[in-house]
């Protein structure tokens, strides 16, 4: 290279070596190149097989080395797995000599062989998700359980101290409308109003009239709302 005045750069040295037959050919089979280009991720060796992204695979090498029996007695361990995004039928692992070994789907998971790997992973993730209805039922069940526990504790304290048991949250929420009405009545009764501002009839509450109007509004609420819309300011009717 010195005699040929070769520039000391990698590309110049490479080209000079190619021209002078100093570079030996490095041929690899297409399948080996393909396998090296596949994406790689971690799997685990378990008693049921090589678990990779929720699916089990097996191979003769793992069975011959009793990997699954070892995993059952000593515990699982991780392993590098190469996979084809276009097919979940196989994955590849490497042996002690760094040679690729193909693993096939376990018989119980063979139904996934016709799918792409991303489709399989999406389906498995969807199966793991809890439906909203189930979440709501579980939440309501927990709330009911807490209410029952609180009620038992309150009742026990009441029997011990002789004081009445406090209201539960459910009872408080159930009576919120009556409580609001009672508070409004108290506020109305105690609020200061100068004389002459209201007439005597307005200051006196007619409970029977209130009950009648409430019944009327409850039975014919749609008609009442329609009439109120017609009487709004700016209405043409």
Secondary structure, DSSP 8 states (H G I E B T S, - for coil): -TTTT--SSHHHHHHHHHHTT-S------HHHHHHHHSEEEEEEEETTEEEETTEEEE-HHHHHTTHHHHHHHH--EEEEEEEETTEEEEEEEE-TTS-EEEEEE-GGGGGGGGS-HHHHHHHHHHHHS--HHHHHHHHHHHHHHHHHHHHHHHHHHHHHH-S-----HHHHHHTHHHHHHHHHHHHHHHS---TTTS-HHHHS--HHHHHHHHHHHHHSHHHHHHHHHHTSTT---
